[in-house]
Amino acid sequence: MDSPHTIGLFRGPEISPWLADVARLRIDVFRAWPYLYEGSFDYERKYLAAYAESRDSLFVLAFDDGAVVGASTGLPLADDTVEFHEPFAAQGIPVESVFYFGESVLLPAYRGRGLGHAFFDGREAHARALGRFAWTAFCAVDRADDDVRRPADYRPNDGLWNKRGYQRKAGMTMRLLWKESGRGEVEHGLTFWLRALEQGP
């Protein structure tokens, strides 16, 4: 499948028309390993409210023929909920110094085309342009390597993240509840990855 795609960047109030598209992608993509997320639009509305209310949030969207096929999000960590603040406060990292990357979700047919790098490029440039952040960060769910639900052909994103200069910070872990198919509400650990944000031109 070689259809062209385009990238659009939407900041602050510009993201509101795209909230439903990002909610749909989160539900579709995170249903698979490693998140196994059984999402609902009610939960998505609550989760995405922080982005809709932040004047410095960002959506980087990938389009194919006008349809949203991928999304990557970010906002100042101080604008997110307190659960996301606590691991940084415990390490003495000021919440105000961190720009947080929420998620990158991409339909399977569009993977392997460099869009992962485009998502990082857009968010890092946005954080840098805001001029007040020392770090960019995101978190990823922790799963055991021997979990029987892990697909045999699963390829983690660690290689991409390391190539982008991010380091996993063992111990900087938060706990979140979400519903897994067939299991109901389950508490999950998510560990943060950080990169010092250089201040370039």
C-alpha positions as CSV (number, residue, x, y, z in Angstrom):
1,M,0.0,0.0,0.0
2,D,1.8,3.1,-1.2
3,S,-0.8,5.8,-1.1
4,P,0.5,9.3,-0.2
5,H,0.1,10.8,3.2
6,T,0.3,14.4,4.5
7,I,1.1,15.8,8.0
8,G,-0.8,18.5,9.7
9,L,0.1,20.3,13.0
10,F,-2.7,21.7,15.1
11,R,-2.0,23.8,18.2
12,G,-4.1,24.7,21.3
13,P,-7.7,25.7,20.2
14,E,-7.0,24.3,16.7
15,I,-7.2,20.7,18.1
16,S,-10.9,20.7,19.0
17,P,-12.2,19.6,15.6
18,W,-9.9,16.6,15.7
19,L,-10.7,15.2,19.2
20,A,-13.1,12.5,17.9
21,D,-10.6,11.3,15.3
22,V,-7.8,11.0,17.9
23,A,-10.3,9.2,20.3
24,R,-11.2,6.7,17.5
25,L,-7.5,6.0,16.7
26,R,-6.6,5.5,20.4
27,I,-9.5,3.0,20.8
28,D,-8.5,1.1,17.6
29,V,-4.7,1.0,18.0
30,F,-4.5,0.5,21.8
31,R,-6.8,-2.5,21.5
32,A,-3.8,-4.5,20.4
33,W,-0.7,-5.5,22.4
34,P,0.8,-4.1,24.6
35,Y,-2.0,-1.9,25.8
36,L,-5.0,-4.3,25.3
37,Y,-7.2,-1.3,26.0
38,E,-11.0,-1.7,25.8
39,G,-11.7,1.9,25.2
40,S,-14.9,4.0,25.2
41,F,-15.6,7.4,23.9
42,D,-16.8,8.5,27.4
43,Y,-13.3,7.7,28.8
44,E,-11.7,9.3,25.8
45,R,-13.6,12.6,26.3
46,K,-12.3,12.8,29.8
47,Y,-8.7,11.9,28.9
48,L,-8.5,14.3,26.0
49,A,-10.1,17.2,28.0
50,A,-6.6,18.2,29.3
51,Y,-5.5,18.7,25.7
52,A,-8.6,20.6,24.7
53,E,-8.1,23.0,27.6
54,S,-4.4,23.6,27.1
55,R,-3.4,26.6,24.9
56,D,0.0,25.0,24.3
57,S,-1.1,21.5,23.3
58,L,-0.3,20.0,20.0
59,F,-1.8,17.3,17.6
60,V,0.4,16.0,14.8
61,L,-1.9,14.3,12.5
62,A,-1.2,12.0,9.5
63,F,-3.8,12.1,6.7
64,D,-4.5,9.9,3.7
65,D,-7.0,11.4,1.3
66,G,-8.4,13.6,4.0
67,A,-8.9,10.8,6.6
68,V,-6.9,10.8,9.8
69,V,-4.8,7.6,9.9
70,G,-2.3,8.6,12.6
71,A,-2.0,11.0,15.5
72,S,0.6,12.1,17.9
73,T,-0.1,14.4,20.8
74,G,1.6,16.6,23.4
75,L,1.1,19.3,26.0
76,P,2.9,20.9,28.9
77,L,3.1,18.4,31.7
78,A,1.8,21.0,34.1
79,D,-1.5,21.0,32.1
80,D,-2.0,17.3,32.5
81,T,-3.5,15.5,35.5
82,V,-1.7,15.1,38.8
83,E,-1.1,11.3,38.2
84,F,1.4,12.3,35.5
85,H,3.1,14.9,37.7
86,E,4.0,12.6,40.6
87,P,6.9,10.6,39.2
88,F,8.7,13.9,38.2
89,A,8.1,15.5,41.5
90,A,9.5,12.4,43.3
91,Q,12.8,12.9,41.2
92,G,13.0,16.6,41.9
93,I,12.2,17.5,38.3
94,P,10.0,20.6,38.1
95,V,6.7,19.8,36.3
96,E,6.9,23.1,34.6
97,S,10.2,22.1,32.8
98,V,8.6,19.1,31.0
99,F,6.7,18.9,27.8
100,Y,4.8,15.6,27.8
101,F,4.1,13.4,24.7
102,G,0.8,11.7,25.2
103,E,0.7,9.0,22.5
104,S,1.5,8.2,18.9
105,V,-1.1,6.0,17.3
106,L,-0.9,4.9,13.7
107,L,-3.0,2.4,11.7
108,P,-1.0,-0.7,10.8
109,A,-1.0,-0.1,7.1
110,Y,0.9,3.2,7.5
111,R,3.7,1.9,9.7
112,G,7.3,1.7,8.5
113,R,7.0,4.9,6.4
114,G,8.9,7.2,8.7
115,L,5.9,8.7,10.3
116,G,7.2,7.8,13.8
117,H,10.1,10.2,13.2
118,A,7.8,12.8,11.8
119,F,5.7,12.6,14.9
120,F,8.7,13.2,17.2
121,D,10.1,16.0,14.9
122,G,6.8,17.9,15.1
123,R,6.4,17.6,18.9
124,E,10.0,18.3,19.7
125,A,10.0,21.4,17.5
126,H,6.8,22.6,19.1
127,A,8.2,22.2,22.6
128,R,11.4,23.9,21.6
129,A,9.5,26.9,20.1
130,L,7.6,27.4,23.3
131,G,11.0,28.2,24.9
132,R,10.4,27.1,28.5
133,F,11.1,23.4,28.6
134,A,14.2,21.5,29.6
135,W,12.8,18.0,28.9
136,T,10.5,16.1,26.6
137,A,9.0,12.9,28.0
138,F,6.5,10.1,27.5
139,C,5.5,6.9,29.2
140,A,5.0,3.3,28.0
141,V,3.2,0.4,29.6
142,D,5.3,-2.2,31.3
143,R,4.7,-5.8,30.2
144,A,6.5,-9.0,31.1
145,D,8.6,-10.5,28.3
146,D,7.1,-13.9,28.9
147,D,3.4,-12.7,29.0
148,V,1.6,-15.4,27.0
149,R,-0.5,-12.7,25.3
150,R,2.5,-11.1,23.6
151,P,2.3,-11.8,19.8
152,A,5.2,-13.7,18.3
153,D,5.8,-11.0,15.7
154,Y,5.6,-8.1,18.1
155,R,8.3,-5.5,17.6
156,P,8.7,-3.0,20.5
157,N,9.4,0.7,19.8
158,D,12.5,0.9,22.0
159,G,14.8,1.1,19.0
160,L,13.1,4.1,17.7
161,W,13.0,5.8,21.1
162,N,16.7,5.1,21.8
163,K,17.6,6.5,18.3
164,R,15.7,9.7,19.2
165,G,17.8,10.1,22.3
166,Y,15.2,9.0,24.9
167,Q,16.2,6.9,28.0
168,R,13.9,4.8,30.0
169,K,14.0,5.9,33.7
170,A,13.6,2.8,35.9
171,G,11.6,3.8,39.0
172,M,9.8,6.7,37.3
173,T,6.6,4.7,37.0
174,M,3.0,5.7,37.4
175,R,-0.1,3.5,37.9
176,L,-3.2,3.8,35.8
177,L,-6.4,1.8,35.6
178,W,-8.0,0.8,32.3
179,K,-10.3,-1.9,31.1
180,E,-8.8,-4.9,29.3
181,S,-11.0,-7.1,27.1
182,G,-12.3,-10.0,29.1
183,R,-10.6,-8.8,32.3
184,G,-12.3,-5.6,33.4
185,E,-10.5,-2.8,35.2
186,V,-6.8,-3.7,35.6
187,E,-4.0,-1.5,37.2
188,H,-1.0,-1.0,34.9
189,G,2.5,0.4,35.4
190,L,3.8,2.9,32.9
191,T,7.4,3.9,33.0
192,F,8.7,7.3,31.7
193,W,11.2,7.9,29.0
194,L,13.1,11.3,29.0
195,R,15.3,13.3,26.7
196,A,16.9,16.7,27.5
197,L,15.5,19.2,25.1
198,E,18.4,21.1,23.4
199,Q,17.6,24.7,22.6
200,G,18.4,25.0,18.9
201,P,17.4,27.5,16.2
